Amino acid sequence: MRLPTKTKPAALPVAVVGKQKQISISAEKVNLVLTPAFYWFKKEQLPVQSVAKAKQLAPSLFDGSVPEGSYSYAAIKQEDGFWLFAYDDALIASHLAQLGIKSAQIAGIYFAQTECSDLEEPLLLEDGSVLLQRGGVVSVVDQRYCDATLTCKAYFDTRALSKHTVNVSFFRSNLLDEKHLYRLMALCIAFIVAFFAHYLMLRSAFGELLGKEQAVIEHYQLPQTSFELDGLKNALQGKEAQQMQMRERFKAFLSLPLEKGEYLQKVQITQKSATLEIVLGRPDRAEVLKNAFQKSVNVTSAKVVDKTFYVAVAL
């Protein structure tokens, strides 16, 4: 299946890259079209619908049919299946560098298969070879075997390029020009400066925190060694436990099952004992309250004097 015919001319000049040793490019920006000398092509019907899944299958489909090497792959969906491409982007980048083409000059890179799929007559290239389209497949042959008069300029001046650009990594070759290298160096320097600025800022903040910590230690006369801090921590935790226990006891005293008219007249609590005075409604209530005390504490003494119940407990 051919791509739709394109009638709008390309906005930038187009140069076809074959195996030539030199190339004439006068414009600051140019689109490059790669001949089949730089890629392998297959038309396949696959049991998938998405381009991404077709691209994942491409390595296995080209396995055994291309020379050993490290390849990148591309896939284009067609009505009757997929167009699959295998290409060595390091080889492409190296050849462009040998031709003296800088990365800053390249607007886009394309396959001849996508840009010449509607080619109706042989296309003459600068390296003396000819592009042909037969059965929807674009191939390149020597001019000795095919007469051609159609030039690349005449062909691409009347057609717009497709959207199917080729992803080529220039970082594995010497195609990066001085302009890009300077930009990368400037970016690295900016990162280094930002890193050290952040480091100095954090160092200053850390020093400020240490100063505040020392000021708090001196103000409250806190111990500075870990041994002393652990001892202070254990002592405070012990006091906290005692206070919590005392609160629970006091809460229990306030929760005594008193009847109407009865009330807690006095409470004295120490670390080891507590004494309470409870005004009773009747003397026999003393035994009920004593039993209530014994559920949570040890009663050491208990007596009733004029409806006042005096009880002492051990904590």
VOROTI-53776 format. One record per residue (C-alpha): residue in three letters; z, x, y. Coordinates in steps of 0.02 Angstrom, whole numbers, plus 50000, padded with zeros to 5 digits. Each point is the difference from the previous one (the first is absolute). Example, Ala and Ser with C-alpha at 12.3 -4.5 7.8 and 13.67 -1.06 7.14 Angstrom:
2
ALA503905061549775;SER499675006950172;
END
This chain:
315
MET500005000050000;ARG499475007250168;LEU501084999450153;PRO499354988250136;THR498645007350111;LYS500705006650164;THR498974997950156;LYS501215005450138;PRO499775018750037;ALA501455012049979;ALA501005003450159;LEU500095018749962;PRO498715012249928;VAL499885000949811;ALA499745016149902;VAL499635000249814;VAL500915014149911;GLY499175007449847;LYS499985017649931;GLN499255007350159;LYS500685016550066;GLN499954994450182;ILE499974983750095;SER499504995450178;ILE501344989850088;SER499984999150190;ALA501174985250030;GLU501885001750022;LYS500274986449869;VAL498934996449849;ASN500024989349843;LEU499635009149838;VAL499114992649848;LEU500245009349836;THR498565001149877;PRO500344997349813;ALA500165018949986;PHE501824997450054;TYR500524985149894;TRP499774991149834;PHE499604981549996;LYS500204985949873;LYS499684981250003;GLU501264991349887;GLN500564982449956;LEU501895001049982;PRO501334987649941;VAL500875001150169;GLN499764991550168;SER500785011550128;VAL499285016350067;ALA501685008649977;LYS500044996349813;ALA498175005249982;LYS500425016550085;GLN501425002749874;LEU498754998049857;ALA498725011950078;PRO500725016549931;SER499864994049820;LEU498234993550028;PHE499415016850069;ASP500945010049869;GLY498795010449899;SER498524996550114;VAL500485011650144;PRO500445018649997;GLU501825005249986;GLY500874999650168;SER501134990750119;TYR499154984350065;SER500334986050120;TYR499354982649962;ALA499344985150098;ALA499544982349950;ILE498954986750088;LYS499954982049939;GLN498274992349971;GLU499454982849942;ASP499555006549827;GLY501455012349980;PHE500585015850085;TRP499235015850070;LEU501065015049949;PHE499955017450075;ALA500765016649947;TYR499975014550122;ASP500825016850032;ASP500624998850178;ALA500495018650002;LEU498195004549959;ILE499354988350136;ALA501205007050131;SER499565017949952;HIS498124996650016;LEU500234991750170;ALA500985015250057;GLN498595011549942;LEU498794989550104;GLY501105003150152;ILE500534981850018;LYS501744997950073;SER501134985649951;ALA500094994750183;GLN498124996849996;ILE500054988049852;ALA500084981550043;GLY499824994349820;ILE499355005449829;TYR498974988549890;PHE499124999949831;ALA498104998949999;GLN500194986649866;THR500824988050124;GLU498935004650152;CYS498305001049915;SER500144985949873;ASP498594990650087;LEU498875015350012;GLU498224994449963;GLU499075016550018;PRO500475018249969;LEU501115007750134;LEU499645018150048;LEU501545011050023;GLU500235016150100;ASP500275010549843;GLY498294995649932;SER500634987249875;VAL499634981349996;LEU501124984849981;LEU499364986149887;GLN500654982749958;ARG499554993349829;GLY500844985049920;GLY501374999950132;VAL500475018249965;VAL499705013550130;SER499525017249933;VAL499385016450072;VAL498455009449939;ASP499015015250055;GLN498594996850125;ARG498775007649877;TYR500154984649891;CYS499894986850136;ASP499064998450163;ALA501094994150145;THR499664997450185;LEU501484989150052;THR501285010550094;CYS501874997450006;LYS499974996950187;ALA498674986549983;TYR500964991749859;PHE501775000150073;ASP499454996150179;THR499584982449940;ARG501534997249888;ALA501884998950022;LEU501165009149882;SER501084990349878;LYS501904999350003;HIS500155010349840;THR500555017050063;VAL500495014449885;ASN501775007050006;VAL499865018950003;SER501525011250017;PHE499655014650117;PHE501695008349975;ARG499445009249843;SER498585008850090;ASN499685009950158;LEU499204985050085;LEU501474997750118;ASP499435006650167;GLU501085009150128;LYS500314984050097;HIS500794991649848;LEU500965015749955;TYR500735001050175;ARG500494981749989;LEU500885003149834;MET500895015250070;ALA500554990250152;LEU500644986049888;CYS500985012449893;ILE500775007950155;ALA500474982750065;PHE500864996049835;ILE500945016650002;VAL500594997350179;ALA500544982249960;PHE500945006149845;PHE500975013450093;ALA500374988150145;HIS500704987549876;TYR500995013849914;LEU500775005950163;MET500424982250050;LEU500884996849834;ARG500905016750011;SER500634995550174;ALA500584982849942;PHE500885007749849;GLY500915012450113;GLU500544985850113;LEU500704990349852;LEU500965015449940;GLY500745001850174;LYS500564981850002;GLU500745001849826;GLN501015015250053;ALA500614990950156;VAL500624985349894;ILE500885012049880;GLU500885008950143;HIS500454983950092;TYR500804991749849;GLN500625016449924;LEU499084996549837;PRO499975012749857;GLN498385009849985;THR499975006149819;SER499404988849860;PHE501665002549908;GLU500984993950150;LEU498814985550029;ASP500154994649818;GLY501895000550012;LEU499994989750159;LYS498784987849922;ASN501094997849845;ALA501564997450105;LEU499174986950108;GLN499314991249847;GLY501754999849925;LYS500724992350158;GLU498614987350002;ALA500384995149820;GLN501854997850042;GLN499614989450152;MET498814989149901;GLN501324997649865;MET501304995550131;ARG498824987450077;GLU499714992049832;ARG501884998649971;PHE500284992550172;LYS498594987849968;ALA500844995149836;PHE501654997050092;LEU499124988850125;SER499204990449857;LEU501654994849916;PRO500024981949935;LEU501174993450135;GLU500354981650016;LYS500124989850158;GLY501465005750106;GLU500085017349918;TYR499495015650094;LEU500055018949994;GLN501375005050121;LYS499945019049989;VAL498995013849915;GLN500355018649992;ILE498745011149909;THR500115018649963;GLN498895011049892;LYS501054996749845;SER500894983350026;ALA500054983850097;THR501374987550043;LEU499694981950046;GLU501054985650065;ILE499334982849960;VAL500794983750062;LEU499954987549855;GLY499934981449996;ARG501244999749854;PRO500905013949901;ASP499064997249835;ARG498395005450085;ALA500615018249993;GLU499585001349815;VAL498224993750029;LEU499685012750136;LYS500785014149897;ASN498794996249858;ALA498565000450125;PHE500565017250061;GLN500125007049824;LYS498164996549968;SER499505014150120;VAL501545010650037;ASN501645005449920;VAL501494990150070;THR501515011550019;SER501244987250072;ALA500054981550043;LYS501364988650067;VAL500204983650096;VAL501204998150145;ASP500064983250093;LYS498214995349953;THR499375017350049;PHE499195009649859;TYR500245018950013;VAL498815009549887;ALA499605018749982;VAL498475006649908;ALA499375017349951;LEU498225004450056;
END
